[in-house]
Amino acid sequence: MLRFAPSPTGLIHVGNARIAILNFIFSKSKNLDFFIRVDDTDTERSEEIYKRILFQDLDWIGINYKFQIYQSQRIETYKKVSEELKNKGLIYPCYETPDELNLQRKILLKSGKPPIYDRASLKLSKEEKNRFEKEGRKPHWRFKLSEEPIFWNDLIHNGINFEKLSISDPVVIRSDDTPLFTLTSVIDDAEFGVTHILRGDDHITNTAAQIQLFQHIGCKSIPYFGHLPLVKSIDGESLSKRKDSLSLKKIRESGIQSISLFNMLSKIGTSNPYEHLDSIEKLIEKFDLKKFSKSSIYFDYRELERINSKYLSTCDYKKISEITDQKISKNTWDAIKPNIKSLKDINNWISILDSGFEIVEDKNNKKLIEESKFLLPEELTKNSWMDWCKSISEKTGVSGKRLFLTLRLKITGLESGPEMNTIICLLGRNEILRRLQ
């Protein structure tokens, strides 16, 4: 059993989507079930709109799942387990304020020591705790890590070892009594029989603590963990849900095809080339977790456009008619498809080839354009473009890039695009003459 566990505090980005895709593919390759767990216990930042868009994104990218759960609906379960851990003395109350903890952290860092919690609250007497509570301080609760080293065989990093002295006892319950991810995730994974967890390598420290939590709540089989490097932008910046960085919603609305993004995210971080694969099933067949690197990875949107363009260029007229809501003729599609990066480009070219296309002004080449009107062939064929340009060049002395670019800009409004011999045939003589006004 595997799961994807997003928090609905913003739009999911390509880094989140990669984790979802790899968990999904891995589950299918091992014939295991896969579900969605929505981590929505942070009531201040979680929003219903992000939950709704989350499932739209998953549906669009092609991820199906057996069921979904919401942590906000499981608070009583978390409270029950928390009370058991309190009674066993495995989690303990702490009364430091955020400002006090921040000061302690700064002092330790300044003295060259790791900023590890000193367990001062474990030494508090009953009277001291009562005094803090009378002052209005509500305790947060930490899980008391045992002294033994923590070791696991990571599916990506191989052997990982943590000494107790290198990490703090993690906070598992906030001062407002809401449970935190470190605890709730373990409770859910144990209850639902999660066997493998693939997630970002920013969770490695969490895993060290959670392995002990699994043991203390009586989990018979601790999941296998694999920690993947985080995806960064091509500029090396971290992605953020709240900054809308490379969000799936934005990519989806840009006209990129889901199979193109799925293909890229399933292979980024490996040495596998981004060749187009027709189906998710083929990607599952070739999936091998051992091929994934531990090194940082960077998402290049231009590469996604290249993959998408390659995919669209393989689509025949029947296929493209199914995936676009725009009416387009077979001749038009055959002409423009080598220049299409996304479905939005189809819309742009339909507008360019429409008879309502706005005439492009060119005050610098009036004489050249005027001569071109008189020399335009009566009947347009695939050879007409070169014949026309040759006639214009002989008459005006203008040739090469200046001639070709002037005509292309006047006729299409763009400096590049499909072959002009095809474009002029699609437009027809009367429309070309109109545009040359």
C-alpha positions, 0 to 999 in steps of 0.5 A, a space after each residue: 500500500 502506498 499513498 500521496 499525502 498533500 496538504 491543501 494550503 496552496 496549489 500543488 506544483 510539479 515537485 508535489 506532482 512528481 512525488 504523487 506520480 512516483 508513488 502511483 507508478 511504484 504501486 502499480 509496478 508492485 501490484 499494490 494499492 494506492 490512496 490519497 491522504 489529505 493532510 488538512 489538520 492545519 485549519 488556519 492555512 487549509 482551504 476547501 478550494 485547494 482540496 477541490 483543485 487538488 483532485 482536479 489536478 490528479 484526475 487530469 494528470 492520470 492518477 487514479 486511487 483506491 480511496 481518499 481520507 481526510 486527516 481533519 475527520 480523524 482527530 478523535 483517532 489521533 487524540 486516542 493514540 496521543 493519550 496512550 503515548 502520554 500515559 506511557 510517558 513517551 510524549 511530554 509537555 513543554 512550556 517554552 514560548 516560540 520566542 524562548 525557543 528561538 532565542 535558545 536556537 540562536 545561542 546554540 548556533 552562535 556557540 557552534 553547537 547544533 540547535 537541538 532541544 535540551 529537554 528542559 521541560 522534562 526537568 520541570 516539577 509539578 508546581 512549575 508546570 502549574 505555575 506556567 499554566 496559571 500564567 496562561 501557557 498551554 503546553 505543546 507536546 514532544 515525542 521523547 526519542 530513545 537513545 539508540 541510533 536510528 538506522 534504515 535502508 533507504 530505497 534511494 540513499 541506501 543506509 541512513 544512520 541517525 544518532 540521538 544527539 543529532 536531532 531534537 525531540 519532535 513536537 507532535 501536538 501543538 499548544 492548541 491541541 491539534 496533532 502535527 504531521 509527525 504523529 498523524 502520518 504514523 498513525 494513518 500509515 500504520 492503520 491503513 497498512 502502508 508498506 512503502 513511502 516515497 517522499 522528498 529528502 527534506 523529510 529524512 529527519 522526520 523519518 528518523 523520529 517516525 521510525 521510533 513512533 511506529 515502534 511505540 504505537 505497536 506497528 508490526 511492520 515499519 514501511 520502507 522509506 525512499 527519499 527523493 531530492 526536491 525539484 527546483 526551478 531551472 534557476 535553482 529556486 525552491 518551489 512553493 505552493 503558496 507562490 504558485 510556482 509551476 503549479 499543475 493548475 497553471 500548466 494544465 490551463 496553458 494547454 500542455 498535455 497531461 501525458 507530456 508532464 507525466 512522462 517528464 516527471 516520471 523520468 526526471 532525475 534518471 538517465 532515461 531520455 524523455 522520449 514520448 511514450 504513448 501510455 502510462 501503462 508503458 511508463 509503469 512497465 519500464 519503471 525502476 526506482 534504482 535509476 533515480 539519482 540522489 542529486 538535485 534536479 531542476 525542472 526546465 519548462 522549455 523541456 516540457 514544451 519540447 516534449 509536448 510539442 513532440 507529442 502533439 506532432 505525432 497526433 493525427 487529425 482524428 486524435 487532435 480533434 478529440 483533445 482540442 475544443 477548437 474546430 480545425 481542418 485537416 489541412 490546417 493541422 498538417 500545416 501547423 503541427 510542427 510549430 505547436 508546443 501546446 493547445 494554446 498555440 493551436 488557438 493562436 494559429 486558428 486566429 492567425 489564419 482567420 479572415 478576421 486577422 488584423 492587418 499588420 502595419 509596416 511603414 518601412 517597407 511600403 514599396 516592397 509590399 506594394 510590388 508584392 501585391 502586383 506580383 502575387 500569382 493568380 493561382 497558389 500552389 506549393 511552389 508559389 511562395 518561392 516563385 513569388 519571392 523570386 519575382 519580387 526580388 528581381 523587381 525590387 532588388 530585395 532578397 534573403 531575410 529582409 524579403 522573407 521576414 517582411 512578407 511573413 510578418 505582414 501575412 502572419 504577424 510573426 517572425 517564425 511559424 509553419 512553412 509559408 508555401 503552405 500558409 499562403 495556400 491555406 489563406 488564399 489569394 484574396 486574403 493575402 491581398 487583404 493583409 498586404 494592404 
